[in-house]
Amino acid sequence: MPRDLPGAEALLRDVFGYDCFRPGQGEIVEAVSAGQDVLAIMPTGGGKSLCFQLPALMRPGLTLVISPLIALMRDQVRALREAGVSAGALTSGNTQEETDAVFDALHAGDLKLLYLAPERLASGGTARMLGEAGVSLIAVDEAHCVSQWGHDFRPDYLRIGALRRELDVPVAAFTATADEETRAEIVERLFAGGAPEVFLRGFDRPNIHLAFAPKDGPRRQILGFAGARKGQSGIVYCGTRAKTETLARALREEGHAALAYHGGMDPDDRRAVEARFAGEDGLIVVATVAFGMGVDKPDIRWVAHADLPKSIEAYYQEIGRAGRDGGPAETLTLYGPDDIRLRRSQIDEGLAPPERRSADHGRLNALLGLAEAQGCRRHNLLGYFGENPEGNCGFCDLCDSPPETFDGTEAVRKALSAALRTGENFGAGHLIDILRGQSTEKVRARGHDKLPTFAVGQELSQAEWQAVFRQMMGFDLMRPDPERHGALVMTDRALPILKGEEPVQLRRDKSVKKAARAAPKALVNEEDAPLLSALKAKRRALAEAASVPAYIIFNDRTLIEMAERRPQTLDEMAGLSGIGAKKLDRYGDAFLAVIAGEAEGLHPARRKLAGKPAGGLYDQLLEAQSALARGIDGTEKPLSCSAAQLARIAEARPSDEGSLGRLLDQKRCDRFGAAFLEVLRASS
């Protein structure tokens, strides 16, 4: 247990609005505030930023935060300022006025946290400026960017070690993605091979439901998954830029607000998507991994992968963007032979040395092992990160519906024998031809139709053998060899099976299409839903007025607590999670007014409906209108109905387009008609 931290608990409550630390945070805050070098590996959504923001307020001097994305820095600075903390950022996205204000605060000694992009370290005067500013701690966010073999490598992260030596201050490095090899690289490059205190905190995110599925009409699968979660914020990750565009279009055609995002877009267009995703409820972004670090939206309710990620680390980081507020979240990862071939070719065609490419194939095999797991999905995932939880999680697809398995020992031994008898020089396709007795030209030309293993596997179909080889790679029994053009080579793990010393169980692929898992239940009960909608409307108005994302005001978890507990005084509101002293002073009265029914949540037209069935209908119509304020695709001019019009619709309950058209003009009928009628029919 950590010792008592002078001022830590008070700052946690008064500034950030939390009564206690999340698991693991207290020990890290203690070490960082005491000036120790720290490397903390924490799950995405585990509260890493608090572990350097809180010590910054406890320590003298300025804390420098190196962060890789402008959007993330700007959001964190705005959130800190809303909480009453003096913070600033120097980025290429600053206006001259913003940059001047930061330098003025630095010269006056007023800043507690300064965010800096790593590219700024290339400037010769940066170290001198930071030394004069009194930097006493360097916090490095997304520390895995220092790894030259990672997909998030940022060359300027390599300058942080030199800056540390020049300033002679401690470093606290944070990441959610760091296997043992990457951790060693971080220690070498950021801590000069020293010995920072390493915190490896639990990787479990129990609020996230895990699911994988073989591709079987992937567009239909993604549309079905999104359709069951309509109106919830989500991310769909795709392997190619072209697929982001086509899938986003398909989602819009299904009535979702969806936007594409990829590295080939104009930077201004990418920033516009980021801003809309941060500020709007219910938006779906269909993206490549370019939409990655810096996604700080806490109420993302689902993440889907239309294509297989590159590794378990990448998968874990990407799904970790869901449910950061602690609420229930869903994931779905699709995979198929084309994905696996694409990922293999990306590894083989890379510039890494052979041993690195072999390790990357091993990482991909580990992800395939997770995809082909036979028991609790979470148990397998946490095992990869060195954790051994007891029992099953009860919140993954395999706990929901355990797979059918069979003794695959003989099939695996036949496959290994075929590979060995052909000199481990061929891929799965050729080996399957041999096993099934297919006398192809390639088989005959090499004399492989004369091998003892020729035609010994006719009891399995082509698809069944493909599943066997896929699972063998998932068990890391075989790996493609980059030096042999992807030929499958047996690993040491396969030897006991080949010798008959160990059995192996395999999954039986199901051809039956499983029904889509139902969406998570509502975050609040039916009674509290209208108030939550009104609280969100007030939050949205305040956020738009301040030009900040809605969650900067309050996150969904705080609003849900408001709706459920309905505080009547500032004293009662101060006891809610996420409301510090500054936010209480700034926003408390406004939200108490909503709870008391005196704000926009109860417009005079709505007040007349209080206590009547039409009142609840009015709230649902208002929410449906909000989702379509800029059209289905979110790009049209803003449009809304008056409160009086919504009240008339709620009271009249028109049942068809004709009767609705007598209450609204054509323009509003075109925009809102279908959604309004759907609400009205559902309530009848």
C-alpha positions in Angstrom: 0.0 0.0 0.0 1.3 3.5 -0.7 2.2 5.8 2.2 0.0 8.8 2.8 0.7 11.4 0.1 0.7 15.0 1.5 -2.0 16.8 -0.3 -2.7 14.0 -2.8 -6.1 13.0 -1.6 -7.3 16.6 -1.2 -6.1 17.5 -4.7 -7.7 14.4 -6.1 -11.0 15.4 -4.6 -10.9 19.2 -5.0 -9.3 19.5 -8.4 -10.3 16.3 -10.2 -13.5 15.4 -8.3 -12.6 11.8 -7.4 -12.8 10.3 -3.9 -10.2 7.6 -4.4 -7.6 6.4 -6.8 -8.2 3.7 -9.4 -6.3 0.4 -8.7 -2.6 1.1 -9.1 -2.7 4.8 -9.5 -1.8 5.7 -5.8 1.6 3.9 -5.9 2.5 5.5 -9.2 1.5 9.0 -8.0 3.6 8.4 -4.9 6.7 7.5 -6.8 6.4 10.2 -9.4 5.7 12.9 -6.8 8.8 11.7 -4.8 11.0 12.4 -7.9 11.7 8.8 -8.8 12.3 7.7 -12.4 9.2 5.7 -13.3 8.0 3.5 -16.2 4.3 2.7 -15.9 2.5 0.3 -18.2 -1.2 0.8 -17.7 -4.2 -0.2 -19.7 -5.8 2.3 -22.1 -8.5 4.1 -20.0 -6.7 3.2 -16.8 -6.0 6.8 -15.8 -2.4 7.3 -16.9 -2.7 11.1 -17.3 -3.7 11.6 -13.7 -0.5 9.8 -12.7 1.6 12.8 -13.9 -1.0 15.6 -13.7 -1.5 15.2 -9.9 2.2 14.9 -9.0 2.7 18.1 -11.1 0.5 19.9 -8.6 2.4 18.4 -5.7 5.9 19.2 -6.9 7.6 22.6 -7.1 8.4 23.9 -10.6 7.1 23.0 -14.0 6.2 19.6 -15.3 7.0 19.1 -19.0 4.7 16.6 -20.8 5.9 15.1 -24.1 2.9 13.9 -26.1 2.7 12.8 -29.7 -0.6 14.3 -30.9 -1.8 17.9 -31.0 -5.5 17.0 -30.5 -4.7 15.0 -27.3 -2.6 17.8 -25.9 -5.2 20.5 -26.6 -7.9 18.4 -25.0 -5.9 17.7 -21.9 -4.9 21.3 -21.5 -8.6 22.4 -21.8 -9.7 19.8 -19.3 -7.0 21.0 -16.8 -8.0 24.6 -17.2 -11.6 23.7 -16.7 -10.5 22.1 -13.4 -8.6 25.3 -12.4 -5.1 24.1 -13.3 -2.6 26.4 -15.0 -1.6 24.5 -18.1 -0.5 25.3 -21.7 0.7 23.7 -24.9 3.2 24.7 -27.5 2.2 23.0 -30.8 2.1 23.8 -34.5 -1.7 24.1 -34.1 -1.4 27.1 -31.8 -2.4 30.6 -32.9 0.2 33.3 -32.3 -2.0 34.6 -29.5 -2.1 31.2 -27.8 1.7 30.8 -28.1 2.3 34.3 -26.7 0.0 33.5 -23.8 2.0 30.4 -23.0 5.3 32.2 -23.1 4.0 35.0 -20.9 2.8 32.4 -18.3 6.2 30.6 -18.5 8.1 33.8 -17.9 5.8 34.7 -15.0 6.3 31.3 -13.5 2.6 30.6 -13.5 2.4 27.3 -15.5 2.3 24.0 -13.7 2.1 21.8 -16.8 3.6 22.5 -20.3 2.7 20.1 -23.1 5.1 19.9 -26.0 5.2 17.9 -29.2 8.4 15.8 -29.6 9.2 17.5 -32.9 9.9 20.7 -31.0 12.9 19.1 -29.2 14.7 19.4 -32.6 15.0 23.1 -32.0 18.3 24.1 -30.5 16.8 26.7 -28.1 14.2 24.4 -26.6 16.4 22.9 -23.9 17.6 26.3 -22.9 14.1 27.6 -22.7 12.9 24.7 -20.6 15.9 25.1 -18.2 15.1 28.7 -17.7 11.4 27.8 -17.1 12.3 25.6 -14.2 11.3 22.2 -15.4 11.5 19.8 -12.5 9.9 16.7 -14.1 9.5 15.2 -17.6 6.4 13.1 -18.2 6.5 11.1 -21.4 3.1 10.0 -22.7 2.8 7.1 -25.2 6.4 6.1 -24.4 6.3 3.2 -26.8 6.8 5.8 -29.6 10.5 5.5 -28.8 10.6 2.0 -30.2 12.1 2.1 -33.6 10.3 -1.1 -34.6 6.9 -0.1 -33.4 4.2 1.2 -35.8 3.9 4.4 -33.7 7.7 5.2 -33.8 8.4 9.0 -33.6 12.1 9.7 -34.3 12.1 12.8 -32.1 11.3 10.7 -29.1 14.9 9.6 -29.2 15.9 13.2 -28.2 14.1 12.9 -24.8 17.1 11.1 -23.2 19.5 13.9 -24.1 17.0 16.5 -22.8 16.7 14.5 -19.5 20.5 14.6 -19.1 20.7 18.3 -19.9 18.0 19.3 -17.5 19.0 16.6 -14.9 15.4 15.9 -13.8 13.5 12.7 -13.3 11.4 11.1 -16.0 8.0 9.4 -15.7 7.1 7.4 -18.8 3.7 6.0 -19.5 2.3 3.6 -22.1 -0.4 1.1 -22.6 1.5 -0.9 -25.2 4.8 -2.4 -24.2 5.8 -6.0 -24.4 9.1 -7.0 -22.6 11.2 -6.2 -25.7 9.7 -2.7 -26.0 10.0 -2.0 -22.3 13.7 -2.8 -22.5 14.0 -0.3 -25.4 12.2 2.4 -23.5 14.5 1.9 -20.5 17.6 2.1 -22.7 16.5 5.2 -24.7 14.7 7.3 -22.0 16.6 6.3 -18.9 20.0 5.6 -20.4 19.8 2.0 -19.4 19.2 3.0 -15.7 16.8 1.3 -13.4 13.4 3.2 -13.2 10.8 1.9 -10.9 8.6 -0.2 -13.2 4.8 -0.5 -12.6 3.1 -3.1 -14.6 -0.5 -2.6 -13.7 -3.4 -5.0 -14.4 -4.4 -5.1 -18.0 -8.0 -6.2 -17.4 -10.8 -4.0 -18.7 -13.8 -5.9 -17.3 -16.3 -3.5 -18.7 -15.3 -4.4 -22.3 -17.0 -7.4 -24.0 -14.6 -9.2 -26.3 -15.7 -11.1 -29.4 -14.1 -12.4 -32.6 -15.8 -13.9 -35.7 -14.6 -15.4 -39.0 -15.5 -13.2 -41.9 -18.8 -14.3 -43.5 -20.0 -11.2 -45.4 -18.0 -8.7 -43.4 -19.9 -5.6 -44.6 -23.1 -7.2 -43.4 -21.5 -8.2 -40.1 -20.3 -4.7 -39.4 -23.6 -3.1 -40.4 -25.4 -5.5 -38.2 -23.2 -4.9 -35.3 -23.5 -1.1 -35.7 -27.2 -1.3 -36.3 -27.8 -3.0 -32.9 -26.0 0.0 -31.3 -27.5 2.8 -33.3 -27.0 6.2 -31.7 -23.9 5.1 -29.7 -20.4 6.5 -30.5 -18.2 3.9 -32.1 -15.0 3.2 -34.1 -14.6 0.8 -37.0 -11.0 0.0 -37.8 -10.2 -1.0 -41.4 -7.0 -2.3 -43.0 -7.1 0.0 -46.1 -7.9 3.6 -46.8 -10.4 2.6 -49.5 -12.4 0.4 -47.2 -12.9 3.3 -44.7 -14.6 5.3 -47.4 -16.9 2.6 -48.7 -17.8 1.3 -45.2 -18.5 4.8 -43.9 -20.8 5.4 -47.0 -22.6 2.1 -46.3 -23.2 3.1 -42.7 -24.6 6.4 -43.7 -26.9 4.7 -46.1 -28.2 2.7 -43.2 -29.0 5.9 -41.3 -25.9 6.2 -39.1 -23.9 9.4 -38.7 -20.5 8.1 -40.0 -17.3 9.6 -41.2 -14.2 8.1 -42.8 -10.7 8.9 -41.5 -7.3 7.9 -42.9 -3.8 9.2 -43.4 -4.4 10.1 -47.0 -6.9 12.8 -46.1 -6.1 16.5 -46.0 -4.9 17.5 -42.5 -7.7 20.0 -42.1 -10.3 17.3 -43.0 -8.8 14.9 -40.4 -8.9 17.6 -37.7 -12.5 18.3 -38.6 -13.4 14.6 -38.1 -11.5 14.5 -34.8 -13.3 17.6 -33.5 -16.7 16.3 -34.5 -16.0 12.9 -32.9 -14.9 14.6 -29.7 -17.9 16.9 -29.6 -20.9 14.9 -30.9 -22.8 12.0 -29.4 -23.5 8.9 -31.6 -21.0 9.6 -34.3 -19.1 6.6 -35.9 -15.6 7.0 -37.3 -14.5 4.4 -39.8 -10.7 4.6 -39.8 -7.3 3.2 -40.4 -4.9 3.0 -37.4 -4.1 6.7 -38.3 -7.0 7.4 -36.0 -5.3 6.1 -32.9 -3.3 7.8 -30.2 -5.1 10.9 -28.9 -8.6 9.5 -29.0 -9.6 10.7 -25.5 -13.4 10.5 -25.8 -14.6 8.7 -22.7 -18.0 7.5 -23.9 -17.1 5.4 -26.9 -19.5 2.5 -26.5 -18.1 0.1 -29.1 -15.1 -0.7 -31.3 -15.2 -3.0 -34.3 -12.3 -4.3 -36.5 -13.4 -5.0 -40.1 -9.9 -6.5 -40.6 -7.5 -8.3 -38.4 -5.1 -6.0 -36.4 -1.4 -6.6 -36.7 -0.8 -7.9 -33.1 -2.3 -8.4 -29.7 -0.7 -5.1 -28.6 -2.3 -3.2 -31.4 -5.6 -5.0 -30.9 -5.6 -4.2 -27.1 -4.7 -0.6 -27.6 -7.4 -0.1 -30.2 -10.3 -1.8 -28.3 -9.1 0.0 -25.2 -10.5 3.3 -26.6 -14.0 2.0 -25.8 -15.6 2.4 -22.4 -13.0 4.7 -20.9 -15.7 6.1 -18.6 -16.1 2.6 -17.0 -19.5 2.0 -18.6 -20.2 -1.2 -20.6 -18.6 -1.4 -24.1 -18.7 -3.9 -26.9 -16.0 -5.1 -29.4 -16.1 -7.3 -32.5 -13.0 -8.4 -34.5 -13.5 -10.0 -37.9 -10.7 -12.1 -39.5 -10.2 -14.2 -42.5 -7.5 -15.7 -44.8 -7.0 -12.5 -46.8 -6.3 -10.6 -43.5 -3.7 -13.1 -42.5 -2.0 -13.1 -45.9 -1.9 -9.2 -45.9 -0.4 -9.1 -42.4 2.2 -11.7 -43.3 3.2 -9.8 -46.5 3.5 -6.6 -44.5 5.9 -8.2 -42.2 7.9 -10.0 -44.9 8.2 -6.8 -47.0 9.3 -4.6 -44.1 12.8 -3.4 -43.5 13.3 -5.1 -40.2 16.1 -7.6 -39.8 15.1 -11.3 -40.1 15.0 -11.9 -36.3 12.6 -9.0 -35.9 10.4 -10.2 -38.7 10.3 -13.7 -37.1 9.2 -12.1 -33.8 6.5 -10.1 -35.6 5.2 -13.3 -37.1 5.1 -14.7 -33.6 3.1 -11.7 -32.4 0.6 -12.2 -35.3 0.4 -15.9 -34.3 -0.4 -14.9 -30.8 -3.3 -12.8 -32.1 -4.5 -15.7 -34.2 -4.3 -17.8 -31.0 -6.6 -15.3 -29.3 -9.0 -15.4 -32.3 -9.0 -19.2 -32.2 -9.2 -19.5 -28.5 -11.2 -22.3 -27.1 -11.9 -21.0 -23.6 -12.5 -17.6 -22.0 -11.3 -14.9 -24.4 -10.2 -12.5 -21.6 -8.3 -15.3 -19.8 -6.3 -15.8 -23.0 -5.7 -12.1 -23.5 -4.5 -11.5 -20.0 -2.3 -14.6 -20.1 -0.5 -13.0 -23.0 0.4 -10.1 -20.8 1.6 -12.3 -18.0 -1.5 -12.3 -15.9 -3.3 -15.5 -14.7 -6.9 -14.6 -13.6 -9.0 -17.3 -12.0 -12.1 -18.6 -13.7 -13.9 -17.3 -16.7 -14.9 -13.7 -17.2 -18.5 -14.3 -18.2 -18.3 -11.2 -20.5 -16.9 -12.5 -23.8 -18.3 -14.4 -26.8 -16.7 -17.7 -25.7 -18.2 -17.4 -22.2 -21.5 -16.6 -23.8 -21.3 -19.6 -26.2 -18.5 -22.1 -25.7 -17.1 -23.5 -29.0 -17.2 -27.1 -30.1 -13.8 -28.8 -30.0 -12.3 -32.1 -31.2 -9.1 -34.0 -30.8 -6.9 -32.6 -33.5 -3.7 -34.4 -32.6 -3.7 -36.7 -35.6 -4.5 -33.9 -38.0 -1.7 -31.7 -36.6 0.8 -34.5 -36.8 -0.1 -35.2 -40.4 0.3 -31.5 -41.2 3.7 -31.3 -39.5 4.9 -34.4 -41.2 3.9 -33.0 -44.6 5.9 -29.8 -43.9 8.9 -31.8 -42.8 8.9 -34.2 -45.7 8.9 -31.3 -48.1 11.8 -29.6 -46.5 9.7 -26.9 -44.8 9.8 -25.0 -48.1 6.0 -24.6 -48.8 3.0 -22.7 -47.6 -0.3 -24.1 -46.3 -1.9 -24.3 -49.8 0.6 -26.7 -51.2 0.7 -28.8 -48.0 -3.1 -29.1 -48.1 -3.0 -30.3 -51.7 -0.6 -33.0 -50.6 -2.6 -34.1 -47.6 -5.9 -34.2 -49.6 -4.2 -36.1 -52.5 -4.7 -33.3 -55.0 -2.4 -34.2 -58.0 -1.7 -30.7 -59.1 1.1 -29.8 -61.5 3.1 -28.3 -58.7 2.7 -31.5 -56.6 3.7 -33.8 -59.5 6.6 -31.6 -60.7 8.2 -32.0 -57.2 7.4 -35.6 -56.8 5.3 -34.9 -53.8 2.6 -37.3 -55.0 5.1 -40.1 -54.0 5.4 -39.0 -50.4 4.0 -41.2 -47.6 1.9 -38.2 -46.5 0.2 -37.9 -50.0 -3.6 -38.3 -49.6 -3.4 -39.2 -45.9 -5.8 -36.3 -45.0 -8.8 -37.0 -47.3 -11.1 -37.1 -44.3 -11.0 -33.3 -44.0 -12.2 -30.8 -46.6 -10.1 -27.9 -48.0 -11.8 -25.5 -45.6 -11.3 -27.8 -42.6 -7.6 -28.2 -43.4 -7.3 -24.4 -43.7 -8.8 -24.1 -40.2 -6.3 -26.7 -38.9 -3.3 -24.7 -40.3 -4.8 -21.4 -39.1 -5.1 -22.8 -35.6 -1.6 -24.3 -35.7 -0.2 -20.9 -36.3 -2.5 -19.6 -33.5 -0.8 -22.1 -31.2 2.5 -21.0 -32.6 3.3 -24.5 -33.8 4.4 -23.2 -37.2 5.6 -19.8 -38.5 6.1 -18.4 -42.0 9.8 -18.0 -42.7 10.5 -14.6 -44.4 13.7 -16.0 -45.8 11.8 -18.8 -47.5 9.1 -16.6 -49.1 6.6 -17.4 -46.3 7.1 -21.2 -46.2 5.8 -22.8 -43.0 8.5 -23.8 -40.5 7.9 -25.9 -37.4 8.6 -24.3 -34.0 10.0 -26.1 -30.9 6.5 -26.0 -29.4 5.4 -28.5 -32.0 7.9 -31.2 -31.2 6.0 -32.9 -28.3 2.9 -33.1 -30.5 4.8 -34.5 -33.5 6.4 -37.2 -31.2 3.0 -38.2 -29.8 3.9 -36.9 -26.3 1.2 -34.2 -26.1 -2.4 -34.1 -27.5 -3.9 -30.9 -29.1 -7.6 -29.8 -29.1 -8.9 -27.8 -32.1 -12.0 -25.8 -32.6 -14.6 -26.9 -35.1 -15.5 -24.1 -37.4 -19.2 -23.3 -37.4 -21.0 -22.7 -40.7 -24.2 -21.6 -38.9 -24.5 -17.8 -38.8 -24.8 -16.7 -35.2 -27.3 -14.0 -34.3 -25.7 -10.7 -33.5 -25.2 -10.1 -29.8 -27.7 -7.7 -28.3 -26.5 -4.2 -27.5 -25.6 -3.4 -23.9 -28.6 -2.4 -21.8 -29.3 1.3 -21.4 -26.9 3.2 -19.1 -29.8 4.5 -17.0 -33.3 3.2 -16.4 -36.4 4.4 -18.3 -37.4 6.7 -15.5 -34.0 8.6 -15.5 -33.6 8.7 -19.3 -35.4 12.0 -19.9 -33.4 13.8 -17.2 -30.1 12.4 -18.7 -31.2 13.7 -22.1 -31.8 17.2 -20.6 -28.5 17.1 -18.8 -26.7 16.2 -22.0 -28.5 19.1 -23.8 -27.2 21.5 -21.2 -23.7 20.1 -21.4 -23.8 20.4 -25.2 -24.9 24.0 -25.0 -22.1 24.9 -22.5 -19.5 23.0 -24.6 -20.5 24.8 -27.8 -20.3 28.1 -26.1 -16.8 27.3 -24.8 -15.7 25.6 -28.1 -14.6 22.5 -26.2 -15.6 18.8 -26.5 -18.7 18.0 -24.4 -16.8 15.6 -22.1 -14.5 18.5 -21.0 -17.5 19.9 -19.1 -18.6 16.6 -17.6 -18.2 13.1 -18.8 -21.2 10.7 -19.3 -20.4 8.9 -16.1 -20.9 12.1 -14.1 -24.2 13.0 -15.9 -25.5 9.5 -15.3 -24.8 9.8 -11.6 -26.6 13.2 -11.6 -29.6 11.7 -13.3 -29.8 8.8 -10.9 -29.0 10.6 -7.7 -30.7 13.9 -8.5 -28.7 16.2 -6.2 -30.7 19.2 -4.9 -27.9 21.3 -3.5 -24.3 22.2 -4.4 -23.2 20.2 -1.3 -24.9 17.1 -2.7 -23.5 17.7 -6.2 -20.0 18.0 -4.8 -20.2 14.4 -3.8 -20.6 13.1 -7.3 -17.7 11.6 -9.2 -15.8 13.9 -11.6 -16.9 17.2 -10.1 -14.0 19.2 -8.6 -14.3 22.6 -6.8 -13.7 24.6 -9.9 -16.3 22.8 -12.0 -18.8 22.9 -9.2 -18.4 26.6 -8.9 -18.6 27.1 -12.7 -21.4 24.7 -13.7 -23.1 23.5 -10.5 -26.0 26.0 -10.6 -26.7 25.4 -14.3 -27.0 21.6 -13.8 -29.0 21.9 -10.6 -31.4 24.1 -12.5 -31.8 21.3 -15.1 -32.5 18.8 -12.3 -35.0 21.2 -10.8 -36.7 21.6 -14.2 -35.9 25.2 -14.7 -33.5 25.0 -17.6 -33.8 24.3 -21.3 -34.7 20.7 -20.4 -38.1 22.1 -19.5 -38.9 24.7 -22.0 -42.3 26.5 -21.4 -43.8 24.3 -24.1 -42.4 21.2 -22.4 -43.4 22.4 -19.0 -47.1 22.3 -20.0 -46.6 18.6 -20.8 -45.1 17.7 -17.4 -46.7 14.6 -15.9 -48.4 13.7 -19.2 -47.4 10.9 -21.5 -46.7 13.5 -24.2 -43.9 14.8 -21.9 -41.8 11.7 -22.4 -42.5 11.7 -26.1 -41.4 15.3 -26.3 -38.0 14.3 -24.8 -37.6 11.4 -27.2 -38.5 13.7 -30.2 -35.9 16.3 -28.9 -33.2 13.6 -28.8 -34.1 12.3 -32.2 -33.9 15.8 -33.6 -30.5 16.4 -32.0 -29.1 13.3 -33.7 -30.2 14.7 -37.1 -29.5 18.4 -36.6 -26.9 18.2 -39.3 -28.5 15.5 -41.4 -27.9 11.8 -41.5 -24.2 12.2 -42.6 -23.6 15.2 -40.4 -22.6 17.5 -43.2 -25.8 19.5 -43.9 -26.8 22.9 -42.5 -28.2 22.9 -39.0 -32.0 22.6 -38.8 -34.4 22.2 -35.9 -38.0 22.3 -34.9 -39.4 24.8 -32.4 -40.3 23.7 -29.0 -44.0 24.4 -29.8 -43.8 22.2 -32.9 -42.3 19.3 -30.9 -45.0 19.8 -28.3 -47.8 19.7 -30.9 -46.3 16.5 -32.4 -46.1 14.9 -29.0 -49.7 15.7 -28.2 -51.2 14.9 -31.7 -49.1 11.7 -32.2 -49.4 11.7 -36.0 -49.2 8.1 -37.4 -48.1 8.8 -41.0 -46.3 11.2 -43.2 -49.4 13.0 -44.3 -50.6 13.9 -40.8 -47.1 14.8 -39.8 -46.9 17.1 -42.8 -49.8 19.1 -41.4 -47.6 20.0 -38.4 -44.2 20.5 -40.1 -43.0 22.2 -43.3 -41.6 20.0 -46.1 -37.9 20.8 -45.2 -38.4 19.6 -41.6 -40.4 16.6 -42.7 -37.6 15.5 -45.0 -35.0 15.9 -42.3 -36.9 14.5 -39.2 -40.0 12.8 -40.5 -38.9 9.2 -40.5 -37.1 9.4 -37.1 -40.1 11.2 -35.5 -42.6 8.6 -36.8 -40.3 5.8 -35.6 -40.4 7.3 -32.1 -44.2 7.7 -32.2 -44.8 4.2 -33.4 -42.5 2.7 -30.7 -44.5 4.5 -28.0 -47.9 3.4 -29.2 
